[in-house]
């Protein structure tokens, strides 16, 4: 009987504590916690709210299954477009349409009669950002076999060309009149 009585007392105390932090006319968001590399971090401090001097209109929100008022949708901030029902975040800077396409980097360095690295692997069908750095004191003519890409790189400069996704295969990187001192491997293990 003592265990049941103790359990009832704990239940009453727990229920009495619910909502104790809310004061009349004030709403508080639940504290957010995050887990860092060493475990849970402290809850974020509550946001400060300014008291409103304007009278508030009665809420027309519907009630949920617990009898509490359901939140009403928040309109997008002023000055932000909301076309086609997209969220307000999609209408501003950083929203829909201004994402950058995926590009795989492939950087070769030409110098001292060699190309380093001699091979770079990338995934097929994804754009490749091909950069050639000229570490020599002479202009070098670069061409990537099978792609139609050809350009010159001035001494001490770097040139970049963005290639559309390529089919799997080996594409020889020619420097001046030397045939294939390096190769771009498409479809190999990326990065290697």
Secondary structure, DSSP 8 states (H G I E B T S, - for coil): -HHHHHHHHHHHHHHHHTTTT--TT---------EETTEE-------------S--------B-TTSSB--------TT---GGG--HHHHSTTSTT-----EEEEEEEEETTEEESSEEEE-TTSEEEEEEEE-SSS-EEEEETTTTEEEEE-TT-EEEEEE----SEEEEEEETTEEEEEEEEESSSTT-
